[in-house]
Amino acid sequence: MTEKTTDLIISKLLDASSIEHYAESCPIEEINKAMVSKRGTGKKGFPEYLAISGDFVIVIEDKAKVEDQAKYLKDNETLLMDTSSVTKYAENGALHYALSIIQNTNFKKVIAFGCSGTDEKRIVIRPIYVSPTGYKILPKVKDFSQFSTENIERYYNEIICGNESIERVELKTILSRAKTLHEDLRNYGQLGDSEKPLVVSAILLALEEKDFSTENLTGDSIKTDGQKIFDAMSAHMERVKVEPQVKKKRVIDQFNLIINRPVLSEKDERLGKSPLRYFAEYLHSNILTAICNNSPEDVLGRFYGEFISYSGGDGQTLGVVLTPQST
């Protein structure tokens, strides 16, 4: 097994992540001109592969032997950059080429990879982020999927910059909206703590119906907004086949509140619409359609749990929404 074997494994992994790469060259002339030999001869030198992903230049240096992965100072954070280390070790060589790009081109975000090994299942891949202010040794990765055009900005934000994950930020934002909704239900709906979860549950169930739209909540005095939500909610309960019937009737009976409380369906001058429409629009826009990166079921359950913590109750009503049995 030779370094060529490592090259082929790395190329295969790059292809699997749809990263177009170039062996010992680059289609961008500015980068080609910046390449300097590792041996300090002043001549041209190139890493095994170069690639562009988003705003980042990717540099890859390979070695066949895992023991030639890297040579650090004792702190295990500083790579030795003498000619011998740069020539012999994958990470040291990759950093050498990355620094050449940073110093001699207008590209200021480089991720250098030191790779070693000839066993595809045990290949070592270590990324190093390099910028004009220095470099950062990053955790090893199993492949290059996080560095594709679609994913590299996320990797940069979360791993390199240490920011919270997209999913975590999204979840925190949605959970914070539970408190706002809790207060709005009191201010606009005149609802007590034990009543608030019933209204939220009824609306969430109604929103599951494809034919139901918040635009249909017009504040009509004949077929009220409460009746429309109740009907859509009941239809959804039929659709998901809640059993037994006694249980379904008991659950549905809880929601008579939205029909029997006129203030919920009447237009509120402060809102310019009925409180029920306002609540339904809030849940649709700020909760349901705001879930992009997490599992909808998980986030909806967390949101409802957070809401219950403000409003009281055991949250069992929403189980119908979270665990439907598809028809």
C-alpha positions as protocol buffer text, in pm:
chain_id: "A"
residue {
  index: 1
  type: MET
  ca { x: 0 y: 0 z: 0 }
}
residue {
  index: 2
  type: THR
  ca { x: 136 y: 343 z: -96 }
}
residue {
  index: 3
  type: GLU
  ca { x: 40 y: 710 z: -73 }
}
residue {
  index: 4
  type: LYS
  ca { x: -141 y: 665 z: -404 }
}
residue {
  index: 5
  type: THR
  ca { x: -388 y: 439 z: -220 }
}
residue {
  index: 6
  type: THR
  ca { x: -455 y: 721 z: 27 }
}
residue {
  index: 7
  type: ASP
  ca { x: -501 y: 964 z: -263 }
}
residue {
  index: 8
  type: LEU
  ca { x: -765 y: 739 z: -420 }
}
residue {
  index: 9
  type: ILE
  ca { x: -954 y: 696 z: -92 }
}
residue {
  index: 10
  type: ILE
  ca { x: -960 y: 1073 z: -33 }
}
residue {
  index: 11
  type: SER
  ca { x: -1070 y: 1142 z: -390 }
}
residue {
  index: 12
  type: LYS
  ca { x: -1353 y: 892 z: -349 }
}
residue {
  index: 13
  type: LEU
  ca { x: -1466 y: 1060 z: -26 }
}
residue {
  index: 14
  type: LEU
  ca { x: -1456 y: 1403 z: -191 }
}
residue {
  index: 15
  type: ASP
  ca { x: -1667 y: 1274 z: -479 }
}
residue {
  index: 16
  type: ALA
  ca { x: -1918 y: 1130 z: -232 }
}
residue {
  index: 17
  type: SER
  ca { x: -1963 y: 1480 z: -88 }
}
residue {
  index: 18
  type: SER
  ca { x: -1989 y: 1639 z: -435 }
}
residue {
  index: 19
  type: ILE
  ca { x: -1671 y: 1843 z: -382 }
}
residue {
  index: 20
  type: GLU
  ca { x: -1499 y: 1907 z: -713 }
}
residue {
  index: 21
  type: HIS
  ca { x: -1126 y: 1876 z: -656 }
}
residue {
  index: 22
  type: TYR
  ca { x: -805 y: 1906 z: -853 }
}
residue {
  index: 23
  type: ALA
  ca { x: -491 y: 1697 z: -820 }
}
residue {
  index: 24
  type: GLU
  ca { x: -176 y: 1907 z: -771 }
}
residue {
  index: 25
  type: SER
  ca { x: -329 y: 2208 z: -943 }
}
residue {
  index: 26
  type: CYS
  ca { x: -615 y: 2455 z: -929 }
}
residue {
  index: 27
  type: PRO
  ca { x: -822 y: 2627 z: -1202 }
}
residue {
  index: 28
  type: ILE
  ca { x: -773 y: 2957 z: -1019 }
}
residue {
  index: 29
  type: GLU
  ca { x: -442 y: 3101 z: -1137 }
}
residue {
  index: 30
  type: GLU
  ca { x: -404 y: 3322 z: -830 }
}
residue {
  index: 31
  type: ILE
  ca { x: -387 y: 3010 z: -613 }
}
residue {
  index: 32
  type: ASN
  ca { x: -154 y: 2827 z: -850 }
}
residue {
  index: 33
  type: LYS
  ca { x: 94 y: 3116 z: -838 }
}
residue {
  index: 34
  type: ALA
  ca { x: 88 y: 3113 z: -457 }
}
residue {
  index: 35
  type: MET
  ca { x: 199 y: 2751 z: -424 }
}
residue {
  index: 36
  type: VAL
  ca { x: 551 y: 2714 z: -283 }
}
residue {
  index: 37
  type: SER
  ca { x: 751 y: 2394 z: -245 }
}
residue {
  index: 38
  type: LYS
  ca { x: 761 y: 2235 z: 100 }
}
residue {
  index: 39
  type: ARG
  ca { x: 1134 y: 2179 z: 64 }
}
residue {
  index: 40
  type: GLY
  ca { x: 1220 y: 2547 z: 62 }
}
residue {
  index: 41
  type: THR
  ca { x: 1373 y: 2538 z: -284 }
}
residue {
  index: 42
  type: GLY
  ca { x: 1173 y: 2839 z: -405 }
}
residue {
  index: 43
  type: LYS
  ca { x: 1016 y: 2627 z: -678 }
}
residue {
  index: 44
  type: LYS
  ca { x: 649 y: 2544 z: -722 }
}
residue {
  index: 45
  type: GLY
  ca { x: 488 y: 2281 z: -505 }
}
residue {
  index: 46
  type: PHE
  ca { x: 134 y: 2150 z: -472 }
}
residue {
  index: 47
  type: PRO
  ca { x: -69 y: 1950 z: -219 }
}
residue {
  index: 48
  type: GLU
  ca { x: -244 y: 1630 z: -326 }
}
residue {
  index: 49
  type: TYR
  ca { x: -574 y: 1814 z: -384 }
}
residue {
  index: 50
  type: LEU
  ca { x: -713 y: 2164 z: -400 }
}
residue {
  index: 51
  type: ALA
  ca { x: -1082 y: 2257 z: -407 }
}
residue {
  index: 52
  type: ILE
  ca { x: -1316 y: 2552 z: -365 }
}
residue {
  index: 53
  type: SER
  ca { x: -1627 y: 2515 z: -149 }
}
residue {
  index: 54
  type: GLY
  ca { x: -1835 y: 2828 z: -101 }
}
residue {
  index: 55
  type: ASP
  ca { x: -1601 y: 3101 z: 25 }
}
residue {
  index: 56
  type: PHE
  ca { x: -1340 y: 2851 z: 138 }
}
residue {
  index: 57
  type: VAL
  ca { x: -1030 y: 2706 z: -25 }
}
residue {
  index: 58
  type: ILE
  ca { x: -972 y: 2341 z: 64 }
}
residue {
  index: 59
  type: VAL
  ca { x: -616 y: 2206 z: 78 }
}
residue {
  index: 60
  type: ILE
  ca { x: -547 y: 1835 z: 123 }
}
residue {
  index: 61
  type: GLU
  ca { x: -215 y: 1667 z: 196 }
}
residue {
  index: 62
  type: ASP
  ca { x: -192 y: 1286 z: 216 }
}
residue {
  index: 63
  type: LYS
  ca { x: 46 y: 1036 z: 370 }
}
residue {
  index: 64
  type: ALA
  ca { x: 27 y: 658 z: 353 }
}
residue {
  index: 65
  type: LYS
  ca { x: 141 y: 591 z: 710 }
}
residue {
  index: 66
  type: VAL
  ca { x: -81 y: 695 z: 1000 }
}
residue {
  index: 67
  type: GLU
  ca { x: 231 y: 771 z: 1203 }
}
residue {
  index: 68
  type: ASP
  ca { x: 303 y: 1044 z: 947 }
}
residue {
  index: 69
  type: GLN
  ca { x: -20 y: 1227 z: 1027 }
}
residue {
  index: 70
  type: ALA
  ca { x: 131 y: 1518 z: 1222 }
}
residue {
  index: 71
  type: LYS
  ca { x: 416 y: 1647 z: 1436 }
}
residue {
  index: 72
  type: TYR
  ca { x: 327 y: 1891 z: 1715 }
}
residue {
  index: 73
  type: LEU
  ca { x: 504 y: 2075 z: 1988 }
}
residue {
  index: 74
  type: LYS
  ca { x: 433 y: 1934 z: 2332 }
}
residue {
  index: 75
  type: ASP
  ca { x: 116 y: 2143 z: 2361 }
}
residue {
  index: 76
  type: ASN
  ca { x: -44 y: 1935 z: 2083 }
}
residue {
  index: 77
  type: GLU
  ca { x: -187 y: 2258 z: 1939 }
}
residue {
  index: 78
  type: THR
  ca { x: 115 y: 2395 z: 1753 }
}
residue {
  index: 79
  type: LEU
  ca { x: 239 y: 2223 z: 1439 }
}
residue {
  index: 80
  type: LEU
  ca { x: 613 y: 2224 z: 1375 }
}
residue {
  index: 81
  type: MET
  ca { x: 688 y: 2413 z: 1053 }
}
residue {
  index: 82
  type: ASP
  ca { x: 1052 y: 2328 z: 990 }
}
residue {
  index: 83
  type: THR
  ca { x: 1132 y: 2183 z: 648 }
}
residue {
  index: 84
  type: SER
  ca { x: 1161 y: 1827 z: 777 }
}
residue {
  index: 85
  type: SER
  ca { x: 822 y: 1834 z: 952 }
}
residue {
  index: 86
  type: VAL
  ca { x: 644 y: 2006 z: 665 }
}
residue {
  index: 87
  type: THR
  ca { x: 782 y: 1752 z: 419 }
}
residue {
  index: 88
  type: LYS
  ca { x: 722 y: 1438 z: 623 }
}
residue {
  index: 89
  type: TYR
  ca { x: 386 y: 1496 z: 796 }
}
residue {
  index: 90
  type: ALA
  ca { x: 40 y: 1540 z: 644 }
}
residue {
  index: 91
  type: GLU
  ca { x: -102 y: 1811 z: 870 }
}
residue {
  index: 92
  type: ASN
  ca { x: 222 y: 2010 z: 872 }
}
residue {
  index: 93
  type: GLY
  ca { x: 240 y: 1999 z: 493 }
}
residue {
  index: 94
  type: ALA
  ca { x: -126 y: 2095 z: 453 }
}
residue {
  index: 95
  type: LEU
  ca { x: -74 y: 2394 z: 683 }
}
residue {
  index: 96
  type: HIS
  ca { x: 230 y: 2499 z: 479 }
}
residue {
  index: 97
  type: TYR
  ca { x: 23 y: 2522 z: 159 }
}
residue {
  index: 98
  type: ALA
  ca { x: -268 y: 2688 z: 338 }
}
residue {
  index: 99
  type: LEU
  ca { x: -40 y: 2959 z: 474 }
}
residue {
  index: 100
  type: SER
  ca { x: 98 y: 3018 z: 123 }
}
residue {
  index: 101
  type: ILE
  ca { x: -258 y: 3085 z: 3 }
}
residue {
  index: 102
  type: ILE
  ca { x: -339 y: 3314 z: 296 }
}
residue {
  index: 103
  type: GLN
  ca { x: -19 y: 3514 z: 253 }
}
residue {
  index: 104
  type: ASN
  ca { x: -14 y: 3541 z: -125 }
}
residue {
  index: 105
  type: THR
  ca { x: -376 y: 3557 z: -243 }
}
residue {
  index: 106
  type: ASN
  ca { x: -700 y: 3736 z: -167 }
}
residue {
  index: 107
  type: PHE
  ca { x: -849 y: 3413 z: -31 }
}
residue {
  index: 108
  type: LYS
  ca { x: -860 y: 3444 z: 347 }
}
residue {
  index: 109
  type: LYS
  ca { x: -1053 y: 3135 z: 456 }
}
residue {
  index: 110
  type: VAL
  ca { x: -871 y: 2807 z: 407 }
}
residue {
  index: 111
  type: ILE
  ca { x: -944 y: 2465 z: 553 }
}
residue {
  index: 112
  type: ALA
  ca { x: -637 y: 2243 z: 533 }
}
residue {
  index: 113
  type: PHE
  ca { x: -669 y: 1867 z: 576 }
}
residue {
  index: 114
  type: GLY
  ca { x: -397 y: 1631 z: 682 }
}
residue {
  index: 115
  type: CYS
  ca { x: -495 y: 1276 z: 584 }
}
residue {
  index: 116
  type: SER
  ca { x: -319 y: 945 z: 644 }
}
residue {
  index: 117
  type: GLY
  ca { x: -372 y: 572 z: 615 }
}
residue {
  index: 118
  type: THR
  ca { x: -445 y: 320 z: 344 }
}
residue {
  index: 119
  type: ASP
  ca { x: -743 y: 145 z: 504 }
}
residue {
  index: 120
  type: GLU
  ca { x: -1064 y: 316 z: 391 }
}
residue {
  index: 121
  type: LYS
  ca { x: -1237 y: 229 z: 720 }
}
residue {
  index: 122
  type: ARG
  ca { x: -955 y: 369 z: 934 }
}
residue {
  index: 123
  type: ILE
  ca { x: -846 y: 671 z: 734 }
}
residue {
  index: 124
  type: VAL
  ca { x: -741 y: 968 z: 948 }
}
residue {
  index: 125
  type: ILE
  ca { x: -873 y: 1309 z: 839 }
}
residue {
  index: 126
  type: ARG
  ca { x: -789 y: 1619 z: 1041 }
}
residue {
  index: 127
  type: PRO
  ca { x: -914 y: 1966 z: 936 }
}
residue {
  index: 128
  type: ILE
  ca { x: -725 y: 2285 z: 1025 }
}
residue {
  index: 129
  type: TYR
  ca { x: -885 y: 2625 z: 980 }
}
residue {
  index: 130
  type: VAL
  ca { x: -638 y: 2885 z: 855 }
}
residue {
  index: 131
  type: SER
  ca { x: -699 y: 3261 z: 836 }
}
residue {
  index: 132
  type: PRO
  ca { x: -485 y: 3577 z: 841 }
}
residue {
  index: 133
  type: THR
  ca { x: -501 y: 3574 z: 1222 }
}
residue {
  index: 134
  type: GLY
  ca { x: -366 y: 3222 z: 1265 }
}
residue {
  index: 135
  type: TYR
  ca { x: -485 y: 2863 z: 1256 }
}
residue {
  index: 136
  type: LYS
  ca { x: -707 y: 2635 z: 1462 }
}
residue {
  index: 137
  type: ILE
  ca { x: -670 y: 2259 z: 1494 }
}
residue {
  index: 138
  type: LEU
  ca { x: -1016 y: 2104 z: 1463 }
}
residue {
  index: 139
  type: PRO
  ca { x: -1161 y: 1764 z: 1562 }
}
residue {
  index: 140
  type: LYS
  ca { x: -1101 y: 1475 z: 1327 }
}
residue {
  index: 141
  type: VAL
  ca { x: -1378 y: 1391 z: 1079 }
}
residue {
  index: 142
  type: LYS
  ca { x: -1478 y: 1068 z: 910 }
}
residue {
  index: 143
  type: ASP
  ca { x: -1543 y: 1218 z: 566 }
}
residue {
  index: 144
  type: PHE
  ca { x: -1593 y: 1551 z: 385 }
}
residue {
  index: 145
  type: SER
  ca { x: -1972 y: 1578 z: 402 }
}
residue {
  index: 146
  type: GLN
  ca { x: -1959 y: 1877 z: 637 }
}
residue {
  index: 147
  type: PHE
  ca { x: -1744 y: 2065 z: 386 }
}
residue {
  index: 148
  type: SER
  ca { x: -1971 y: 2052 z: 82 }
}
residue {
  index: 149
  type: THR
  ca { x: -2101 y: 2378 z: -61 }
}
residue {
  index: 150
  type: GLU
  ca { x: -2432 y: 2321 z: 118 }
}
residue {
  index: 151
  type: ASN
  ca { x: -2281 y: 2249 z: 460 }
}
residue {
  index: 152
  type: ILE
  ca { x: -1951 y: 2434 z: 495 }
}
residue {
  index: 153
  type: GLU
  ca { x: -2095 y: 2763 z: 626 }
}
residue {
  index: 154
  type: ARG
  ca { x: -2276 y: 2572 z: 896 }
}
residue {
  index: 155
  type: TYR
  ca { x: -1955 y: 2391 z: 991 }
}
residue {
  index: 156
  type: TYR
  ca { x: -1775 y: 2726 z: 1002 }
}
residue {
  index: 157
  type: ASN
  ca { x: -2036 y: 2885 z: 1227 }
}
residue {
  index: 158
  type: GLU
  ca { x: -2081 y: 2594 z: 1465 }
}
residue {
  index: 159
  type: ILE
  ca { x: -1742 y: 2420 z: 1483 }
}
residue {
  index: 160
  type: ILE
  ca { x: -1491 y: 2688 z: 1392 }
}
residue {
  index: 161
  type: CYS
  ca { x: -1663 y: 2991 z: 1546 }
}
residue {
  index: 162
  type: GLY
  ca { x: -1821 y: 2793 z: 1829 }
}
residue {
  index: 163
  type: ASN
  ca { x: -2169 y: 2931 z: 1775 }
}
residue {
  index: 164
  type: GLU
  ca { x: -2480 y: 2740 z: 1877 }
}
residue {
  index: 165
  type: SER
  ca { x: -2620 y: 2494 z: 1627 }
}
residue {
  index: 166
  type: ILE
  ca { x: -2896 y: 2601 z: 1393 }
}
residue {
  index: 167
  type: GLU
  ca { x: -3131 y: 2350 z: 1555 }
}
residue {
  index: 168
  type: ARG
  ca { x: -3056 y: 2477 z: 1905 }
}
residue {
  index: 169
  type: VAL
  ca { x: -3107 y: 2842 z: 1809 }
}
residue {
  index: 170
  type: GLU
  ca { x: -3434 y: 2753 z: 1636 }
}
residue {
  index: 171
  type: LEU
  ca { x: -3557 y: 2556 z: 1936 }
}
residue {
  index: 172
  type: LYS
  ca { x: -3473 y: 2832 z: 2182 }
}
residue {
  index: 173
  type: THR
  ca { x: -3652 y: 3089 z: 1967 }
}
residue {
  index: 174
  type: ILE
  ca { x: -3965 y: 2877 z: 1942 }
}
residue {
  index: 175
  type: LEU
  ca { x: -3966 y: 2797 z: 2313 }
}
residue {
  index: 176
  type: SER
  ca { x: -3939 y: 3167 z: 2397 }
}
residue {
  index: 177
  type: ARG
  ca { x: -4261 y: 3223 z: 2204 }
}
residue {
  index: 178
  type: ALA
  ca { x: -4453 y: 3002 z: 2447 }
}
residue {
  index: 179
  type: LYS
  ca { x: -4437 y: 3276 z: 2711 }
}
residue {
  index: 180
  type: THR
  ca { x: -4558 y: 3541 z: 2466 }
}
residue {
  index: 181
  type: LEU
  ca { x: -4853 y: 3325 z: 2364 }
}
residue {
  index: 182
  type: HIS
  ca { x: -4934 y: 3251 z: 2727 }
}
residue {
  index: 183
  type: GLU
  ca { x: -4962 y: 3625 z: 2798 }
}
residue {
  index: 184
  type: ASP
  ca { x: -5162 y: 3697 z: 2481 }
}
residue {
  index: 185
  type: LEU
  ca { x: -5417 y: 3430 z: 2569 }
}
residue {
  index: 186
  type: ARG
  ca { x: -5478 y: 3607 z: 2898 }
}
residue {
  index: 187
  type: ASN
  ca { x: -5480 y: 3961 z: 2758 }
}
residue {
  index: 188
  type: TYR
  ca { x: -5691 y: 3903 z: 2446 }
}
residue {
  index: 189
  type: GLY
  ca { x: -5883 y: 3586 z: 2526 }
}
residue {
  index: 190
  type: GLN
  ca { x: -5957 y: 3645 z: 2894 }
}
residue {
  index: 191
  type: LEU
  ca { x: -5858 y: 3283 z: 2954 }
}
residue {
  index: 192
  type: GLY
  ca { x: -5755 y: 3123 z: 3278 }
}
residue {
  index: 193
  type: ASP
  ca { x: -5446 y: 2907 z: 3307 }
}
residue {
  index: 194
  type: SER
  ca { x: -5638 y: 2580 z: 3284 }
}
residue {
  index: 195
  type: GLU
  ca { x: -5822 y: 2702 z: 2972 }
}
residue {
  index: 196
  type: LYS
  ca { x: -5522 y: 2820 z: 2773 }
}
residue {
  index: 197
  type: PRO
  ca { x: -5386 y: 2472 z: 2683 }
}
residue {
  index: 198
  type: LEU
  ca { x: -5730 y: 2371 z: 2551 }
}
residue {
  index: 199
  type: VAL
  ca { x: -5744 y: 2666 z: 2311 }
}
residue {
  index: 200
  type: VAL
  ca { x: -5387 y: 2607 z: 2191 }
}
residue {
  index: 201
  type: SER
  ca { x: -5452 y: 2234 z: 2144 }
}
residue {
  index: 202
  type: ALA
  ca { x: -5776 y: 2295 z: 1953 }
}
residue {
  index: 203
  type: ILE
  ca { x: -5603 y: 2536 z: 1715 }
}
residue {
  index: 204
  type: LEU
  ca { x: -5304 y: 2306 z: 1658 }
}
residue {
  index: 205
  type: LEU
  ca { x: -5540 y: 2019 z: 1582 }
}
residue {
  index: 206
  type: ALA
  ca { x: -5741 y: 2238 z: 1342 }
}
residue {
  index: 207
  type: LEU
  ca { x: -5424 y: 2351 z: 1164 }
}
residue {
  index: 208
  type: GLU
  ca { x: -5350 y: 1987 z: 1085 }
}
residue {
  index: 209
  type: GLU
  ca { x: -5649 y: 1987 z: 848 }
}
residue {
  index: 210
  type: LYS
  ca { x: -5546 y: 2074 z: 491 }
}
residue {
  index: 211
  type: ASP
  ca { x: -5874 y: 2248 z: 417 }
}
residue {
  index: 212
  type: PHE
  ca { x: -5852 y: 2469 z: 722 }
}
residue {
  index: 213
  type: SER
  ca { x: -5706 y: 2818 z: 678 }
}
residue {
  index: 214
  type: THR
  ca { x: -5669 y: 3105 z: 920 }
}
residue {
  index: 215
  type: GLU
  ca { x: -5812 y: 3327 z: 645 }
}
residue {
  index: 216
  type: ASN
  ca { x: -6148 y: 3156 z: 700 }
}
residue {
  index: 217
  type: LEU
  ca { x: -6163 y: 3301 z: 1049 }
}
residue {
  index: 218
  type: THR
  ca { x: -6354 y: 3615 z: 956 }
}
residue {
  index: 219
  type: GLY
  ca { x: -6531 y: 3692 z: 1283 }
}
residue {
  index: 220
  type: ASP
  ca { x: -6867 y: 3590 z: 1137 }
}
residue {
  index: 221
  type: SER
  ca { x: -7152 y: 3601 z: 1389 }
}
residue {
  index: 222
  type: ILE
  ca { x: -7344 y: 3309 z: 1233 }
}
residue {
  index: 223
  type: LYS
  ca { x: -7070 y: 3049 z: 1198 }
}
residue {
  index: 224
  type: THR
  ca { x: -6823 y: 3176 z: 1449 }
}
residue {
  index: 225
  type: ASP
  ca { x: -6447 y: 3139 z: 1440 }
}
residue {
  index: 226
  type: GLY
  ca { x: -6480 y: 2911 z: 1741 }
}
residue {
  index: 227
  type: GLN
  ca { x: -6719 y: 2685 z: 1552 }
}
residue {
  index: 228
  type: LYS
  ca { x: -6489 y: 2672 z: 1250 }
}
residue {
  index: 229
  type: ILE
  ca { x: -6192 y: 2571 z: 1464 }
}
residue {
  index: 230
  type: PHE
  ca { x: -6403 y: 2318 z: 1652 }
}
residue {
  index: 231
  type: ASP
  ca { x: -6524 y: 2161 z: 1325 }
}
residue {
  index: 232
  type: ALA
  ca { x: -6174 y: 2138 z: 1180 }
}
residue {
  index: 233
  type: MET
  ca { x: -6041 y: 1995 z: 1505 }
}
residue {
  index: 234
  type: SER
  ca { x: -6318 y: 1734 z: 1515 }
}
residue {
  index: 235
  type: ALA
  ca { x: -6249 y: 1639 z: 1152 }
}
residue {
  index: 236
  type: HIS
  ca { x: -5884 y: 1587 z: 1235 }
}
residue {
  index: 237
  type: MET
  ca { x: -5977 y: 1368 z: 1530 }
}
residue {
  index: 238
  type: GLU
  ca { x: -6182 y: 1153 z: 1292 }
}
residue {
  index: 239
  type: ARG
  ca { x: -5899 y: 1142 z: 1043 }
}
residue {
  index: 240
  type: VAL
  ca { x: -5638 y: 1016 z: 1286 }
}
residue {
  index: 241
  type: LYS
  ca { x: -5880 y: 753 z: 1419 }
}
residue {
  index: 242
  type: VAL
  ca { x: -5856 y: 826 z: 1789 }
}
residue {
  index: 243
  type: GLU
  ca { x: -5974 y: 518 z: 1974 }
}
residue {
  index: 244
  type: PRO
  ca { x: -6172 y: 426 z: 2169 }
}
residue {
  index: 245
  type: GLN
  ca { x: -6473 y: 641 z: 2088 }
}
residue {
  index: 246
  type: VAL
  ca { x: -6530 y: 715 z: 2455 }
}
residue {
  index: 247
  type: LYS
  ca { x: -6183 y: 866 z: 2474 }
}
residue {
  index: 248
  type: LYS
  ca { x: -6238 y: 1071 z: 2159 }
}
residue {
  index: 249
  type: LYS
  ca { x: -6567 y: 1208 z: 2289 }
}
residue {
  index: 250
  type: ARG
  ca { x: -6411 y: 1298 z: 2620 }
}
residue {
  index: 251
  type: VAL
  ca { x: -6127 y: 1483 z: 2445 }
}
residue {
  index: 252
  type: ILE
  ca { x: -6359 y: 1666 z: 2206 }
}
residue {
  index: 253
  type: ASP
  ca { x: -6595 y: 1768 z: 2485 }
}
residue {
  index: 254
  type: GLN
  ca { x: -6310 y: 1956 z: 2649 }
}
residue {
  index: 255
  type: PHE
  ca { x: -6302 y: 2194 z: 2353 }
}
residue {
  index: 256
  type: ASN
  ca { x: -6661 y: 2320 z: 2381 }
}
residue {
  index: 257
  type: LEU
  ca { x: -6498 y: 2618 z: 2548 }
}
residue {
  index: 258
  type: ILE
  ca { x: -6401 y: 2771 z: 2213 }
}
residue {
  index: 259
  type: ILE
  ca { x: -6764 y: 2764 z: 2098 }
}
residue {
  index: 260
  type: ASN
  ca { x: -6920 y: 2878 z: 2422 }
}
residue {
  index: 261
  type: ARG
  ca { x: -6687 y: 3173 z: 2488 }
}
residue {
  index: 262
  type: PRO
  ca { x: -6813 y: 3453 z: 2253 }
}
residue {
  index: 263
  type: VAL
  ca { x: -6523 y: 3689 z: 2328 }
}
residue {
  index: 264
  type: LEU
  ca { x: -6286 y: 3449 z: 2152 }
}
residue {
  index: 265
  type: SER
  ca { x: -6474 y: 3475 z: 1821 }
}
residue {
  index: 266
  type: GLU
  ca { x: -6565 y: 3842 z: 1824 }
}
residue {
  index: 267
  type: LYS
  ca { x: -6347 y: 4104 z: 1661 }
}
residue {
  index: 268
  type: ASP
  ca { x: -6109 y: 4271 z: 1905 }
}
residue {
  index: 269
  type: GLU
  ca { x: -6037 y: 4633 z: 1813 }
}
residue {
  index: 270
  type: ARG
  ca { x: -5682 y: 4603 z: 1946 }
}
residue {
  index: 271
  type: LEU
  ca { x: -5610 y: 4317 z: 1707 }
}
residue {
  index: 272
  type: GLY
  ca { x: -5836 y: 4407 z: 1414 }
}
residue {
  index: 273
  type: LYS
  ca { x: -5953 y: 4044 z: 1417 }
}
residue {
  index: 274
  type: SER
  ca { x: -6089 y: 3786 z: 1656 }
}
residue {
  index: 275
  type: PRO
  ca { x: -5857 y: 3657 z: 1929 }
}
residue {
  index: 276
  type: LEU
  ca { x: -5892 y: 3306 z: 1785 }
}
residue {
  index: 277
  type: ARG
  ca { x: -5768 y: 3418 z: 1446 }
}
residue {
  index: 278
  type: TYR
  ca { x: -5481 y: 3603 z: 1610 }
}
residue {
  index: 279
  type: PHE
  ca { x: -5384 y: 3294 z: 1812 }
}
residue {
  index: 280
  type: ALA
  ca { x: -5415 y: 3068 z: 1506 }
}
residue {
  index: 281
  type: GLU
  ca { x: -5198 y: 3300 z: 1295 }
}
residue {
  index: 282
  type: TYR
  ca { x: -4942 y: 3320 z: 1574 }
}
residue {
  index: 283
  type: LEU
  ca { x: -4920 y: 2942 z: 1607 }
}
residue {
  index: 284
  type: HIS
  ca { x: -4900 y: 2892 z: 1231 }
}
residue {
  index: 285
  type: SER
  ca { x: -4640 y: 3161 z: 1157 }
}
residue {
  index: 286
  type: ASN
  ca { x: -4430 y: 3160 z: 1473 }
}
residue {
  index: 287
  type: ILE
  ca { x: -4436 y: 2792 z: 1561 }
}
residue {
  index: 288
  type: LEU
  ca { x: -4538 y: 2550 z: 1286 }
}
residue {
  index: 289
  type: THR
  ca { x: -4378 y: 2717 z: 983 }
}
residue {
  index: 290
  type: ALA
  ca { x: -4077 y: 2825 z: 1190 }
}
residue {
  index: 291
  type: ILE
  ca { x: -3966 y: 2464 z: 1235 }
}
residue {
  index: 292
  type: CYS
  ca { x: -3712 y: 2413 z: 956 }
}
residue {
  index: 293
  type: ASN
  ca { x: -3412 y: 2231 z: 1100 }
}
residue {
  index: 294
  type: ASN
  ca { x: -3555 y: 2017 z: 1380 }
}
residue {
  index: 295
  type: SER
  ca { x: -3804 y: 1732 z: 1387 }
}
residue {
  index: 296
  type: PRO
  ca { x: -4149 y: 1899 z: 1388 }
}
residue {
  index: 297
  type: GLU
  ca { x: -4287 y: 1643 z: 1634 }
}
residue {
  index: 298
  type: ASP
  ca { x: -3999 y: 1695 z: 1877 }
}
residue {
  index: 299
  type: VAL
  ca { x: -4015 y: 2074 z: 1867 }
}
residue {
  index: 300
  type: LEU
  ca { x: -4394 y: 2084 z: 1889 }
}
residue {
  index: 301
  type: GLY
  ca { x: -4379 y: 1860 z: 2195 }
}
residue {
  index: 302
  type: ARG
  ca { x: -4110 y: 2078 z: 2355 }
}
residue {
  index: 303
  type: PHE
  ca { x: -4305 y: 2394 z: 2275 }
}
residue {
  index: 304
  type: TYR
  ca { x: -4623 y: 2257 z: 2425 }
}
residue {
  index: 305
  type: GLY
  ca { x: -4435 y: 2138 z: 2732 }
}
residue {
  index: 306
  type: GLU
  ca { x: -4288 y: 2485 z: 2776 }
}
residue {
  index: 307
  type: PHE
  ca { x: -4632 y: 2639 z: 2729 }
}
residue {
  index: 308
  type: ILE
  ca { x: -4782 y: 2404 z: 2988 }
}
residue {
  index: 309
  type: SER
  ca { x: -4513 y: 2511 z: 3234 }
}
residue {
  index: 310
  type: TYR
  ca { x: -4658 y: 2863 z: 3218 }
}
residue {
  index: 311
  type: SER
  ca { x: -5022 y: 2764 z: 3198 }
}
residue {
  index: 312
  type: GLY
  ca { x: -5057 y: 2458 z: 3414 }
}
residue {
  index: 313
  type: GLY
  ca { x: -5210 y: 2123 z: 3316 }
}
residue {
  index: 314
  type: ASP
  ca { x: -5057 y: 1791 z: 3214 }
}
residue {
  index: 315
  type: GLY
  ca { x: -5038 y: 1845 z: 2837 }
}
residue {
  index: 316
  type: GLN
  ca { x: -5206 y: 1515 z: 2751 }
}
residue {
  index: 317
  type: THR
  ca { x: -5446 y: 1678 z: 2506 }
}
residue {
  index: 318
  type: LEU
  ca { x: -5170 y: 1745 z: 2255 }
}
residue {
  index: 319
  type: GLY
  ca { x: -5084 y: 1376 z: 2237 }
}
residue {
  index: 320
  type: VAL
  ca { x: -5338 y: 1353 z: 1957 }
}
residue {
  index: 321
  type: VAL
  ca { x: -5133 y: 1599 z: 1751 }
}
residue {
  index: 322
  type: LEU
  ca { x: -4797 y: 1448 z: 1825 }
}
residue {
  index: 323
  type: THR
  ca { x: -4884 y: 1083 z: 1774 }
}
residue {
  index: 324
  type: PRO
  ca { x: -5145 y: 1068 z: 1498 }
}
residue {
  index: 325
  type: GLN
  ca { x: -5223 y: 741 z: 1326 }
}
residue {
  index: 326
  type: SER
  ca { x: -5216 y: 822 z: 958 }
}
residue {
  index: 327
  type: THR
  ca { x: -5505 y: 705 z: 748 }
}
